Amino acid sequence: MLGSTIDKNTAMKLLLKNGRVVDPVNDRDGTYDVLIEDGIVTRIDRDAAVDAGVTIFEMPEGAVICPGLIDMHVHLREPGQEHKETVATGVASAVAGGFTAVACMPNTSPINDNASVTELILDRSAQANLARVYPIGAVSVGQKGEQLAELAELRDAGCVAFSDDGRPVATALLMRRALEYAGMLGLLVVDHCEDPTLKGDGVAHEGYYASLLGLRGIPGEAEELMVERDVTLAGMTKAAVHIAHMSTRGSLRAVRDGKARGVRVTCEVTPHHVTLTDEALVDYDTNVKMNPPLRDAADRDALIEGLRDGTIDAIATDHAPHHADEKAVEFDHAPFGIVGLETCVPLMLDRLVHGGVISMRRFVELLSVNPARLLKITGGSLAAGQSADITVLLPDLEVVVDRAKLQSKSKNMPFDGWRLRGGVGATFVGGRLVYCNTGVPALAAWTRNH
Amino acid sequence: MKGSGVRGQGSVGVREEGRAAAPTPLTALENRHLLGIAELSAEEIRLILDTADAMKEIGERPIKKVPTLRGKTVVNLFFEASTRTRTSFEIAEKRLSADTLNIAASASSVVKGETLADTVRNLEAMAPDVIVMRHTSSGACHLLARICRARVVNAGDGTHEHPTQALLDAFTIRQHKGRIEGLKVAIVGDLLHSRVLRSNLLLLNKLGAHVVACAPPTLQPVGLARMGAKPTSSIDEAVHEADVVMMLRIQLERMHGHFFPSLREYYRLFALTPARVRRAKPDVIIMHPGPMNRGVEIDSDVADGPYSVILAQVANGVAVRMAVLYLLAGGSEGAG
């Protein structure tokens, strides 16, 4: 981590030289130099003349320069569960994964349902000074689904959206009111969709593998029912709703239908739901236990199609750190969730871009442009005058996922040892080099530069 | 699971690779644990059943004891109440001269907050050769096998598998029918929550039987047909021309999950009555893994009637468990 060692020298000029700039908002895709002055992008040019005093970052062959990636769905666990993750370790994980910003869910302890918790998170983030952190406030007090939290106060403290994530917004009435009220504030409601009665005490996708393994099922319809409810209520209130970590083809259909009739509904999918299926359950590895659960191949294929055809707006990791002790128990008793910040880029470049599903431009839209637009936060564009939040991708880098090297405090994920094509070269936040992949020889010099 | 992508091999412990083709006839099991029927080949199942034939003979001698497991320690670690299975294992162990230790763990360590892994590591410090475990969570024996050196025998994990039950059922069927291949086997009852169903489906399919599984739709697992059974909600259809009818226990508490309205209605639609037995083949055998709910899933007239082999199942359980323990731990080198 370089962030903490960087001082006022950011008042310098940097030139990212000879990279493929992929900037969908400004319709740019080609080889350019990007000049950064005092943390701001000032010029994007071909073969820019180099003034004295400009630090040059020569891009390795094939490098992509894109607006900084934004993960609109993570769990940083602070306050209250610092044994799993802290804001500091979470943002270290974020920048190592190529993310310049993350939006963190409110299910901390205490719940982020009031300004003091929001302020604590932002304070910790300022101390860590790596990725930008955008808290998402609770929809209801204590996420109990009974009474609206003070949403305006949360917004004023710095929250960028509202969610009861970890559980759904409990009732149709509360969801209606939340949509209306958040709509007044101009902010998004992000819903974790599942019908609690249909989910019951399930631990895995209700399908062949759960049946075979004797695991209690969570039917896909538990999610779909609530997605349909939310689409209906968004249509009723004319407010915007965002479906978190969507996992089934039925949910996708509901979103697609809603969009077709003009409802303001958007959705995200996680890398793991696009990559794995419930077949991965066969070893009872608790690192494939997450909620929503890994679905069957038909659902996985439908999500990939949704990424291709544009129905899906964003990729978000649902980064959910849990301590190794908490996962080293019976499958029934293990907590749901996996870490995802540092495996997202390799998985999605490998499976989606190299897999021929989406273009690099669409990759940047899903991971930067659209999250910025949905949350109404800075970023998603490389126009002159923008803060220099930039990710350098190395689409052809050979990556071997290594659990031991994760920056996250928790290592709970099923991708250890996976060989993937595509990785992160470097991450700049406000023109500061906050992460550099020193395993890449061509980048080793960068750390000396800076 | 390193690098294996979606499906890791070898998580069940030591699956030796590059090993030469098994000699004929088979004399040993490939895995060092018995976690489920899923891991057994048809040939291995036959080996266990053939070995059980020899073990049954030991139980008929005046001195019912052989020194096969002398000096070996077997721990029966039960996280769930069980009388039949635990005593059956214990008798099997004693007839093989093993030193046995029974631990009813639900009441002790778990209440104090100790994890399964820690409980097992503590047991391991006392160097047992075999751990026979029953647990309320599916996959618990897989977890155990990953962390311990002793051989693991699954005595029932959650709603996943109960391999020795399926083996003793197969032994009993073979004893009465002389074969398993080609038989029509009806399994009736709470399919959804039954580990006996899962192990039996795997075994009966591996040995070539035709299985019809009967329950209300609420108690049928998703994917039942893919699991190898013809699903039906008609007991008359299931029992029709059956060679074997296997009844599964219905638990009273299932009513609260809206699986069926009442025991009275369940009996009316799904109980095995003498009239329904008459739809089966004239030489049908009636099985039940126990414990039975008389008057719920099975009539006493059927349970105690001429077609019932329910007590033979219990007797055979000892021989089958002796065979499993012998094959896993009885080798002179004790390694594998």
Contacts between the chains, C-beta under 8 A, distances in Angstrom:
chain1	res1	chain2	res2	distance
A	206	B	222	5.4
A	207	B	222	5.7
A	207	B	223	6.2
A	208	B	222	6.7
A	208	B	223	3.4
A	208	B	226	5.2
A	208	B	227	7.3
A	209	B	223	8.0
A	210	B	222	7.4
A	211	B	221	3.7
A	211	B	222	5.3
A	211	B	223	4.6
A	211	B	224	7.1
A	211	B	227	6.2
A	212	B	198	7.0
A	212	B	223	7.2
A	212	B	227	6.2
A	213	B	138	5.8
A	213	B	139	6.6
A	213	B	160	5.8
A	214	B	138	3.8
A	214	B	139	7.8
A	214	B	157	7.4
A	214	B	158	5.2
A	214	B	159	3.6
A	214	B	160	3.3
A	214	B	161	7.2
A	214	B	195	6.1
A	214	B	198	6.2
A	215	B	138	5.5
A	215	B	139	7.6
A	215	B	159	7.9
A	215	B	160	7.9
A	216	B	159	7.8
A	217	B	222	6.5
A	276	B	6	6.2
A	277	B	6	7.0
A	279	B	6	5.7
A	279	B	7	6.4
A	280	B	6	5.0
A	280	B	7	7.1
A	282	B	7	6.3
A	282	B	8	7.9
A	283	B	1	6.8
A	283	B	7	8.0
A	283	B	8	5.0
A	283	B	11	4.2
A	283	B	142	6.9
A	284	B	138	7.4
A	284	B	139	3.2
A	284	B	142	4.8
A	284	B	143	6.7
A	285	B	1	6.7
A	285	B	8	7.3
A	285	B	11	7.4
A	325	B	115	7.6
A	328	B	115	7.0
A	328	B	117	5.6
A	329	B	115	5.7
A	329	B	116	6.6
A	329	B	117	7.3
A	329	B	143	7.7
A	330	B	116	6.1
A	330	B	135	7.2
A	330	B	137	3.7
A	330	B	139	6.7
A	330	B	140	5.0
A	330	B	143	6.2
A	331	B	137	6.4
A	331	B	138	6.5
A	331	B	139	4.7
A	331	B	143	7.9
A	332	B	136	7.8
A	332	B	137	4.2
A	332	B	138	7.1
A	332	B	158	7.1
A	333	B	137	6.8
A	414	B	1	7.0
A	416	B	1	7.1
A	416	B	2	6.4
A	417	B	1	7.2
A	417	B	2	3.5
A	417	B	3	4.1
A	417	B	4	7.7
A	418	B	3	6.5
A	418	B	5	7.1
A	419	B	3	6.5
